[in-house]
Amino acid sequence: MPLAAQEPRADLATAARTGVILDAYSFGSGFAFANVVEWTVPVTVSQRVGRRLTVDLSAALVRASGVTTSGTFGVSGLTDTDVRASWTTVSGHLIISVAGTLPTGQKTVSDSTVPLLSALATDLLAFTTPTLGSGGGATGGFATAFRLGERWAGGVAASYRWHAGYTPVSGGGRLEPGGEGRVRLGVEGPLGADGGGYFRGAAVYTASGADTTASSAATPSGSRSGIGDRVLVYSSVSLPAGASSLVFYGYDMYRLRRRGLTATDSTTVRVPLGNVFALGARLERTLSPALRFAPNVEFRSELTGASAGSLTLLGWLVRPGVDLRYRSSGRVTLLVQGQTAFGRLADNNGGSVALVGPRAAVLVEWSR
């Protein structure tokens, strides 16, 4: 989330952030869950080493619970820990990054918590921490930028992620996740002759290898599955509005059909297609040299469907809110966020139920 993982300022040697984030949803009668609540305590530290090297560390403590007619299910603990090193080349036009994910989170959970973890991972609900752990992994990549005419710029980035194997469910087989490659193209620049507005846009293509589950009591023949390749397009436009700045943004992520899997194979898990769409607006206003105020609103919807055929609506929501950023001193900044979501979510009976839920965050950043 942007709140928990903001990039460090170039003029700062050290930056540390922590706080508390609450995500909660209540659902109408007839749904599998009456409510789902997640508390996240993120911890991030960024350290510049010399002029060209930056090292980042991030982790979080999480507690999530869901209430059903059968009782309350919960999961808690430390997430995986990410350590990233970014090095800027002598020319300043190329950044090379290497990241490692340490498996400090919960690699194996009981099968009773799987429905709760599935709810946390739903793109429509956008929980701050969608997963608590994995077998770890490593990522390598680069990013570069170049001029496009006199006032515009373009950028290209690519990365590859390797995932270590682990056993996600007690009594299940060992999961060997496929690798993931990602390519991003972006442009940005001022709008109009006077440069009053500013545009940013990018397209990201992500390709994933097939996941393989070894034979076990739950999967006697083993299975192959995996999320399909994804195409993400997003953009934002910033416009002056008197003493304020008005930002409009949107993105559309489409999950394609999984490549390389045989639908007639009994050991093949058919991964559904998906589409997540969002539009949002944000008004940023400086109330004083130390205080910034930003009301905002976002609309989000998600479609899903079988591995072939049309998509159906999984749900939609509208989330209005407000952000307050207060810089209490030269080193400490306080960020307070409050939002409330309203919408509908499909149930298992072909209908839909209402959803409502607050999101609140209090984060503190210390820098020097």
PAFI-292893 format. One record per residue (C-alpha): residue in three letters; x, y, z. Coordinates in steps of 0.2 Angstrom, whole numbers, plus 5000, padded with zeros to 4 digits. Example, Ala and Ser with C-alpha at 12.3 -4.5 7.8 and 13.67 -1.06 7.14 Angstrom:
2
ALA506249785039 SER506849955036 
***
This chain:
368
MET500050005000 PRO500650184997 LEU500450225015 ALA501650085021 ALA502950095007 GLN503250265002 GLU504950294993 PRO506250385003 ARG506750564999 ALA508350584989 ASP509050705002 LEU508850595017 ALA510050465023 THR508950365034 ALA507050355035 ALA505950235046 ARG504050215047 THR502850125057 GLY501050135064 VAL499450045064 ILE498250015049 LEU496449945051 ASP495449865037 ALA493749795041 TYR492149745032 SER490449685037 PHE489349585025 GLY487449565023 SER486549405029 GLY486849245019 PHE488649275015 ALA490049155021 PHE490749295033 ALA489849415044 ASN491349515045 VAL493249515042 VAL494449625051 GLU496349645049 TRP497649745059 THR499349785052 VAL500849855060 PRO502049895046 VAL503949925049 THR505049995035 VAL506750065036 SER507750145022 GLN509650185023 ARG510650265010 VAL512450205009 GLY513550334999 ARG512850424985 ARG512250274974 LEU511650134985 THR510050124995 VAL509549975006 ASP507749955011 LEU506949835024 SER505149805027 ALA504049685037 ALA502449685047 LEU501449615061 VAL499749555056 ARG498149495065 ALA496649445055 SER494949365060 GLY493349325051 VAL491649285059 THR490549145052 THR489049045057 SER490248905062 GLY491349015073 THR492749145072 PHE494349105062 GLY495949195065 VAL497749205059 SER499149315066 GLY501049335066 LEU502449415057 THR502449425038 ASP503949385027 THR505349515027 ASP505949605011 VAL507649665010 ARG508049764994 ALA509649854988 SER509549984974 TRP511150044965 THR511150194953 THR512450184940 VAL513750324937 SER512750394923 GLY511250414934 HIS510050344920 LEU510050164926 ILE509550084943 ILE509849904946 SER508949824961 VAL509149654970 ALA507849604983 GLY507649454994 THR506149395003 LEU506549305019 PRO505249175025 THR504949245042 GLY503049235040 GLN501849085041 LYS502248965027 THR501048835033 VAL499248855040 SER497748745044 ASP496448715031 SER495148795042 THR495948965039 VAL496048955020 PRO494349035017 LEU494949185028 LEU496549195018 SER495649195002 ALA494549345008 LEU496149445012 ALA496849404995 THR495349474986 ASP495849614974 LEU494149704976 LEU494349724995 ALA496149774994 PHE496749725012 THR498349805017 THR499149635020 PRO498449505007 THR499649365013 LEU500649325028 GLY501949215022 SER502749105008 GLY504349005006 GLY505349165002 GLY506149214985 ALA507249334976 THR507049464963 GLY508249554952 GLY507849694940 PHE508249864932 ALA507450034928 THR508050164916 ALA507250334910 PHE507550444894 ARG507050604887 LEU505550614874 GLY505650784866 GLU505950934877 ARG504750914891 TRP504250734892 ALA505150574898 GLY504950384896 GLY505450244906 VAL505750054905 ALA505849934919 ALA506049744920 SER506149614934 TYR506149424937 ARG505649344953 TRP506049164959 HIS504949084972 ALA505548954984 GLY504448804987 TYR503448775003 THR501948685010 PRO500548805012 VAL499248695020 SER499448575034 GLY499348395027 GLY499448455009 GLY500848434996 ARG502348544994 LEU502048694982 GLU503348744969 PRO502848914963 GLY503248964945 GLY504449114942 GLU503749284937 GLY504349404924 ARG503749584923 VAL504049724910 ARG503449904913 LEU503350044900 GLY502950224906 VAL502850404900 GLU502650574910 GLY502650754906 PRO501750924908 LEU500050964899 GLY499751124889 ALA500951254884 ASP501051334902 GLY501351164910 GLY499851184922 GLY499451004922 TYR500450844923 PHE500150674916 ARG500950504921 GLY500450334913 ALA501150164912 ALA500849984905 VAL501449824914 TYR501449654908 THR501749504920 ALA502049324915 SER502049184928 GLY502549004926 ALA501448864932 ASP501348814950 THR501548634954 THR500948544970 ALA501748374975 SER500648224978 SER499948214996 ALA498348145005 ALA497448294999 THR498048294981 PRO498548104978 SER499048144960 GLY499848314962 SER499148464952 ARG499748604941 SER498948784942 GLY499448964942 ILE498849134940 GLY498749194922 ASP499749324914 ARG499149504919 VAL499049664909 LEU498949824919 VAL498749994912 TYR498650144924 SER498750334923 SER498550494933 VAL498250674929 SER498750814941 LEU497850984938 PRO498051154948 ALA496451204957 GLY496851374965 ALA497851344980 SER497551154978 SER498051014967 LEU496750904959 VAL497250724955 PHE496250604944 TYR496850424942 GLY496350254935 TYR496950084932 ASP496349924924 MET497149754927 TYR496649604917 ARG497049424921 LEU497249314906 ARG496949124904 ARG498349024911 ARG499548974897 GLY500248794895 LEU498948704906 THR497948564898 ALA496048584903 THR495648404900 ASP497048344913 SER496148294929 THR497648364939 THR497548534931 VAL496748674942 ARG495748794931 VAL496248974936 PRO494749094933 LEU494949254922 GLY494849414931 ASN494749604928 VAL495049744942 PHE494549924937 ALA494650074947 LEU494450264946 GLY494850394959 ALA495050574963 ARG496050664976 LEU496150854981 GLU497750904989 ARG497851064999 THR499151145010 LEU498351215025 SER499951275033 PRO501851245031 ALA501651095042 LEU499951025038 ARG499250955021 PHE497450905019 ALA496850785005 PRO495050725003 ASN494850574991 VAL493650454984 GLU493850294974 PHE492750174964 ARG493349994962 SER492549844953 GLU493049664950 LEU492449544937 THR492849354937 GLY492449204926 ALA492949024921 SER494548994911 ALA493549024895 GLY491949124892 SER491249294898 LEU491649374915 THR490349404928 LEU490349544942 LEU491149484958 GLY490749654966 TRP491049844967 LEU491349974980 VAL491550164983 ARG492750224996 PRO492750405001 GLY494050465014 VAL495250595019 ASP497150605023 LEU498050725035 ARG499950745034 TYR500750845048 ARG502550875049 SER502850905068 SER504750945066 GLY506150925054 ARG506250745057 VAL504550675062 THR502950665050 LEU501250605056 LEU500050535043 VAL498250505048 GLN496950425035 GLY495150385037 GLN494050295024 THR492350205023 ALA491850085009 PHE490150045003 GLY489649924990 ARG489049744985 LEU489849574984 ALA489149424975 ASP488649274985 ASN488549084981 ASN486649094977 GLY486849204962 GLY486349364971 SER487349494980 VAL487549554998 ALA487949735005 LEU489649775011 VAL490249915022 GLY491949945031 PRO493150075038 ARG494950085034 ALA495950195046 ALA497850215047 VAL499050315059 LEU500850315053 VAL502350395059 GLU503950435049 TRP505650485056 SER507050535045 ARG508650625045 
***
